[in-house]
């Protein structure tokens, strides 16, 4: 039991050492990566949700095929809009990061 606690404590200490301020891990980079990975999900899930919702409404109204097509188109537009908003947010964060680094600093 004591050995297990020592191993756990050693692992925790090693983990905390990797997350110190001197660590190269940047939380803003993690946020940017998270936002970038949201783009394919929004582009895939929005049309699917639109298709299913359109099919449901189409069945309710009596035009299943037309409802499916309209829902799919609405989903495609919604997915593209969300991707554009995410890209703009990433660009704003990158620009604010460059502004914080000061003038005369080459971003490359």
N, C-alpha and C positions, 0 to 999 in steps of 0.2 A: 504494500500500500504506500509506503514511504517512497519507494523507488518510482512508482507511478506519479506521485506528486512532484518529485524532483524532475522527471522527464517533462511533465506538463509545464512546470515552472520554467525549465530551460527553453522549451519551445516558445512560451509566451515572451520570455526575455529576448529571444532571437527575433521574434516577430516585431516586438516593440523597437528593437534596434534598427530594423529595416524601415520603420515608419517615422524615424526622427526627422527633424527639419533639414538635416544634411542629405536626406534621401533624395535621389533623382526623381522619385515619383511625384508627379504634379497632379493635384486633384482637378485642375481645370482641363488637363489633357484627358483625364478619365471622363469628364463631362462631355468633352468634344467627341470622344469615341462613342459614348452612349448616344449622343444626338445623331451621329453619323450612321449608327446601326439602326436607328429608328426609320431611316428613309426606306430601305427595302421592305420593312414590315408594313409601313403605311401604304406603300405602292402595291403590296400584295393583298393586304387585308381589307382595304377600303373598297376595291371593286367587288371582292367576294361578299362583303356585307351589303353593298348596294344591290348586287344581283339577288341575294337571298331576300332582302327586304322588298325589292321590286317584284319578285316572284310571288311573295306573300300578298302584297297589295294587289297584284294582277289577278291572283286567284279570287280575292275578295270582290274585286270589281267585275271580273269575268274576262279579262284579257291577260292571261298568264304570260304569253310570249312577249307581248309589248311591254308589260310591266318588268319582265326580266331584263329586256334590252335597255329600257329607260333607267332602271336601277343600276345596271352595270355602267352605263355612261355617267350617271351621277357619281357612282363610286370612283370611277377613273378620274373625274374632275376633282373630287374631294381628296383622293390620294396624291394627285399632282400638286394641288394647292398646299397640302400639308408638307410635301417634300420641299416645295419652294420656301415655305416659312421656316423649315428647319435649316435649309441652306443659308437663308438670310441671317438667322440667329447665330449660326456658326461663323459667318463672315463678320458679324458685329462683335462677337467675342474675340475673334482673332485681331480685329482692328483695335479693340480696347486694350488687348494685351500688348500690341505694338506701341500704342500710345503710352502705356505705363512704363515701357522699357526706355523711353526717352528719345529725344531727337538724335539723329546721326547714327543710330544703330541699324545695321543692315539685317533684315529679318531672315535672309538666307544664310 
